[in-house]
Structure formats: structure tokens, C-alpha cells
């Protein structure tokens, strides 16, 4: 990192820290929930991580996602979208809503593949990107510039609140979105469930530092959350000082998606667990983690606005919330199995049978083979990602290809 970048990061870090400290000073009891702290650290429009660090996402950045490994991930997802359209009777307008589109790589891969391979579907396709961060929107629009000219208003950006209720016929989908939604943190304190708040205290340099404090739950929804998923943290099975996360924002998000979907599907890909695995008594420090300069650690109070902060996804909570909001759960599987069912194995076999002799072609084939293996390798993490598919007002009993196993 050059000196100018270091100075820029330091100044932004200080500015955001001061803004959060001011928010705390103005808040009741001079403390804010961890969810509010995380929201500011990630999404503040000027100094938040996603507002400033689009270029730090990727294989060489703080973290990378499946689309960074090549076009195959998006192309296989496109195969699933085509089948969804066919199951629904090939409606004359099918809308894909990608929520949290990163740098636009997945959209680019999906749209290019559909244009080339399924022109009839591409002709009726509308693609909406929902993104909060201005820096990421700019990068997405740059990546998709050519397709924007071709598709016109069939490719557009929208605020989530701008999508009318019961208006979407198609599929809402996301890849590594829910893990970055702000979470509350709670702790078992004797025979009570307490919430972890963020406050400030002076340090030796005469400035503030962020510290945690325990208090009563900020909302009854936190207690209701555990009742809804059948987890009882005060049953005696969990050790004292057991701490974990509650993603109320994910429940609100799922409810909004269900409200805006008229007919079709919701496809959610992320890393996480079922509820009983998430809240295992042995997982006594929760799942919160931070990513900074290629390294993972667990301190969210440093590098403010310069590091990613995430927590694993409770897929049971998403399923239950979807069911309460009118969605039907079609299946939950692992990304490795999902992609294999959509044809990743065939792609690997084709590479193995290649007769290429040109050194550059051979090298490209080896790199692609490695990328495909990473998409399904549980040891790399990506293969163990969860894939949840839900539907609304889809009458067909035909099983989605991505949920088929062992065929």
C-alpha cells in the first residue's frame, strides 16, 4: 500500500469513527446496537466499507466470491433461470432481480450466456440490480455498459423500495448478500438474555475508542426470533457468556422480497447453517468475522470503514420467515451439489477430454479446471455454501434442476 493510500484510509477511518462516536453521544444511554454500528461501518454513504472499497473485492482483494473464478458460475445459474421460466409457462416478461451485485461480474456472465445460448429467453428478460453503494453501482454500470446499450430499459438499477408490491414475475436472487446485513449481538448473562451494545471510552491518546456494554434487549423481536426458530438459549444447554448474532435485517429483507414477488422464485446463496447448527452450544462466540487486506480476524472495532464485517446466515430463519410471508420452501442444498446438478460435472469432463496441444490453451484449461473445483470444493468453503430456493404462486410440481441430486 502506498503512502497516499495509507493517509486516505487513515483520514476516512478517523472521519467515520468520529461520526459513529457522535451518533453514540447523541443516543439514549450513550450507546448504539451493534447492528447500527455495523450498518454505519459498512454502508455509510461516504466512508462505509462498500462506499469506498469496490476495488478491494476480488481474488487479490479482502475477499472474493464465486463469480471471480470465471464465467461458469453465472452460466450455470443461467441454466437454472431458464428452467424457472419454462416451468412458469414461458411468460412474455421474466424479471431477474439481483440484490447486491458486487462488481457486476455475475450479471455480465448471466446475461452474455443467455444472449448467446437462449435468445428467446433473453428477448423477454428484464434484469434489475438493487445496490446501495454508489461506488459499486458505478463499477457495475461500467462492466455492463455494452449490454446496457443493447437491452435498453430492460437492464436497470433500482432502489429496493422503488419496486412495487406484487409486481415481479421471475426470480429474486442474491449471492453473498445476507451475510453482510447488519446483525444484533446477544449474550447469555446468568438467567437472562442481554444485548451487546457499542459505546465509547477515552483512550491514552485523548480520543475515543469503541467498547462493548451489556443491556436489556433493544427490541422484543430478538426474543421472538429464537422462539420462531425453536432455539432456547436460556434452557441450561448454553454456557454463561455464550454470545451470538441475530439477523433481524435478514427477516425484514425476506419479508420485503416476498411482498414484491407476484409469481416466481427466490434463490439465496450464502455461507451459513441451519438454525440448530448455527446456535450450537459449542459455537460460544458466534460467527462474526472481519476481512482486511487478505486476512480474517474477529475485531470489528479496528480499521473502521476499511474492512468487511460479516456473519453467517441462519437459513432456518430465512425459511421460516418466507413461509410466514407466503413463500414455499422448495429445497436447501450445498453449492457444490447445486452446481453439479446444473452441469458443472459435464464441464469438468469436457476439459478432461480436451485434445488441446497449444501451451496457452492447455494453461487456460488447467486454470478453468482449478476454478471449477474451487466452486464445489468444501475445503475451500465455496462448495459448502448454502443454496435456498423458495417459490410463490408456482403451481408446477416439477423439481428444479439445481435441487436434483444423484442423477
N, C-alpha and C positions, 0 to 999 in steps of 0.2 A: 504494500500500500504506500503510495507516495505521500509526501508531506502535506500537499494541498488537500488530499482526500481525508487525511487524518484530522486536519484542522476543521474541515467541513463537518465531519462526523461528530467531532467534539462539540462544535457550536450547536449542531442540531440536537445532540444528546442533552446539552445543558438547557436549550430552549424548551424542549419537550418536558424535561424534568421539572423546570420551573412552572410550566403550565399545569402539570399534574399536581405539584405541590400547592399551587394556588387553588385548584379545584378542591383539594383536601381541606385547605384552610377555610374555604367557604362552605364546606359541607357540615351537616349535622354531626356533632361529636368529633369533628375534625378527622373524619375517616371516610374512605370510599370502599365499596366492594371490590374484590379482586377482578370481577367481571368488568367493572368500569375502568379500572386500571389497565387491564389487558386491551380493552377496546381503544383507549387512547394511545397505548404503546404501538398498536398495530395499524390503526385506522385514522389517526388524526390527519386531517386533510393536508397539512403542511409538513409535519415532522414524523408521522407514523411510519412504521416499517414498510408497509405496502405503498405508501405515498411516495417513497423515495428510492426504493431498492429493487425496482423491476429487473435491473441488470444483474442483481445478485442471486437470481433464481436460475438454476441450470446445473449441469454436471460440474462446472467449475465454481458454482456459487455456494450459498449457505445450504441449499438443499436442491434436489431435482425430483421431477415427477415422471411418470411413465412416458408422456409424450416426448420428453427429452431424449429417449432412447431410440427414436426413429418413428417412421410413419405407421408401422404395423399396428400399434395400439389403437390409433384413431381409425384405421381401416377396418379392424375387427369390430370396433364399436359401431361403425357404419353398417356393417352386416346386420348387427342386432337391430339398428334403427329401421332398416329396410323391412325386416320381418315384422316389426311392430306395425309399420304402415300396411303391410299386406294383411295381417290379422285383423286390422281395423277396417278392411274393405277398400283399401287404397283411396282414402278421401282426397278431394281435389285441392286441399291445403293441409299440409302437415307441418307443424311448428316444432322445431328443436329449440329449447331454451337452455343455454349453457350458463350455469351460475358459478361465477368465479373462474374466468377463462385464462388466468395466468398471463402468459405472453402471447396467447392466440395460436399456439402450435397445434393444439388438439383440434380447434375449429378448422384450421388450414388443412390438416390431414383428412378430417372427415369430409369436408366439402370437396376437396380435389378428387378424392376417391369416388364419391357419389357422382360427381360430374362426369367422370370417365367411365365408371362401371355401371351405374344405374341412372342413366339420363332421364328416364321417365319420372323417377322419384325426385331427382334433383330439380326437375322443372316445376314441381308443386311444392318444393321445400321452402319454408321460411326459417331463418336462423336468427335468433335473438340472443345477444350476450348481455348478461347482467353483471356489472362490475362496479365496485365502489371506488377503487383507487384510480385517480386521474392518470398517474404515470403508467399504470398497466393498460388503461384504455388507449392511451397514445401508442403504446407498443403493439397492442392488438390491431389497431387500425392501420399501422404501418405494415404489419405482417399480412393483413388481409386486403391490402389496397387493390390488388388486381381483381380479386373476387368481388369486392365491393362494387367496382365498376360494372362487372358482368351481372351481378344479381340485383343491383339497384336497392330498392327499399325492402327486398326480401332478406337482406342481411343488415341488421341494425343493432344499435346499442340502446338499452332501456334501463331506467331505474326500476327496481322490483315493484315499487309502489305504483308505477305507471301502467303495469299490466292489469287490465280489468279482471274482475272476478269471473269465474266460469267462462273464460274466453279462449283457453288454449286447447286445441285438438292436436295431440302429438306427444312429446316427451320432455319433461324437465329432467336435466341430468347435471351431475357435478362430479368432479374428480379432485379429491383432497380440498374440499371446501369446508366441511363441517368441523374438521379438526382445528381450524383457525377461528372458529366463532368463539367469542369471549365466554369464559366459564366462571361460575362461582366456585369458591373453595370452602369446604366444610370440614369440621373435626369433631370426633367423639371426645367429649370432655366429661369424664365421670359418667353420669346417667343422663347427660344432655347432649344434644347435637347443637354445636355452635358454628358460627360462620367466621371465616378468616377475612379480616379487613386489612386495608393498607393505610398507614398513617406515616407521619414523618417525625424525626427527631434530629436535633442538631448534631453535627459531627465535628471532629477536631479542626476542620478547615473553615468552620463558621458558616457552612451551608447546610442543606438538609440532606438526609438520607432516608430512604423508604424502609419501613419496618412493618411487621405484621402485628395485629392485635386480634383478640377473640371477642366476639359479641353475640348478641341474640341474632337469629336469622333475620335477614333483611326483608324477606317475603315468605308467606306461608307456602308458596309454590315449591319451595325447596323441600319441605317435609312431605308435601303431596307427591312430589316426584318419586321419592323412594316407595311410597305406598303403591303408586301406579305400576312400578316395575317389580314389586314383590321383594324388595330388599329392606331388611330391618337392621339398621346399624346399631341400635341400642338393645339388641337381643342377647348380648353377652358373648356372641361369637366373635366380635371385633375388639381388638385391643384398645385400651385407653390411648388417646392421642392419635388414633387412626385418622388420617386425612385423605381426602379425595376431592373430585370435582363433580359439579353438576352443571350440565349444559342446557340451561333454560332457553337460551337463544336458539338452540337446535330445534326445540319443540315448537317455538314460535315460527321458525322458518318452515318447518314441515307443515304446520297448520296453514300458513300463507300459500305454500305450494298447492296443497290440496284444495284450497279455496279458489285458486286461479285456474286449476285444471278442470276443463269440462269433460274431456274424454281422452284417455291415453295412459301414459306411464310416468313413473318417477324412478330414475335409476341413480343410485348413490354409491360411489366408490370412495373408500377411505380406509385408513388403518384404524382398527378398533376391535371390540369384543362384544359378545353377548353380555347381558346385564350381570349374570352370575359370575362370569369370568372377570368382568371389569371390577366388580366390587368383591373380589376375593379377599378374605381377611388377611392373606399373606401380602397383598399389594397395599401395604400400610402407608405409603407416601404418594399414592395416586399415580397419574400418568403424565403430569405436566412436564414438558421439556422445551428447551430453547436451542436454537441453531444459530451459531455465529462463526463466520469465517471457516466453514467446513467442519466445525466441531460442535458436538452436542453436549449440553450441560443442563443444570436444573435451577439456575438462579435468574429469575425474571426481572430482578431489580438492578441489573447492570446492563450496559450497552443499550440504554433505553432508546427505542426507535431504530436501533441498528441491528436487532436480532429478531428472528422469528420466534413466536411463542405458540405452542400447540398443546392439545390434549387429545388423547384417543377418543374414539367415537363409541358411544353406547348404542349399538344397533337395536337392542331390545326396546330402548326408549323411543327410537325412531319408528319402529314397527307399531308399538302401542299407540303412539301419538297419531300415526297415519290411520290406524283403524278407527280411532275416535273421530277422525275428521273425514271419514268416508272413503278411505283408501283400502284396497285389498292387498295383503302381502302375498306375493307370488312365489318368493323364494329368497333365500340368503345363501350365498356361496363364497368361495375364495376366488380372488382374481385369477390365480393360476388355472383353476378348473374352468372358470368362466371363459377365459381366452382360448383354452384348449378346445372347449366345446364349439367355439366360433371359428375354429380352423387354424389356430396357431401351430398345432402339430403338423398339419399339412405343409405349412410354410417351412418348418424345420426340415421336413422330409425332402422338399424340393431343393433346399440348399445342399443337403447331403448328397443328392443325386446329380448335382451340377457337374458338367464336364469342362468348366472354365479352366483355361490354362494361363491366361494373361495374369501376370502378378497383381496388377491393380484390381482386377475383377475378383481374384481369389481373396485378396486382403479385404475387399468390401464385403464379400460373402462371409468371411470369418467374423468381421465386426458385426454384421447383421445377426448372425447366429448367436453371438455373445449377447447382443441386446435382447433377442427373443428369449433366451434363457433367463436373463435378469427379470423379465416381465413375469415369469412364472416361478422363479426360484424362491422358496420360502425363506431360505437363508439370507437372501438379500432384502427381505421384507416385503417387496412388491407382490410376490406370489401369495403372501398371506393377507393382503388387503381384503377387506370385506366388500362384497357386492350385494346390495339390497335392491330388489325390484318390486315395486308396488304398482297397482293399476286402479283406474276409476272408470266405471261405465264401459268396460270392455267385456262383451258377452262371451267371446270365444274361449273354449277350454284348451286350445292349442298351447302346448308348452313352449315357452321362449327357448330359442336355441342355446342361449348362454347358460340356461339353468339345467340343460341336459347333461347327464354325467354317465360315463361308462359306455358311450355308444361309439 
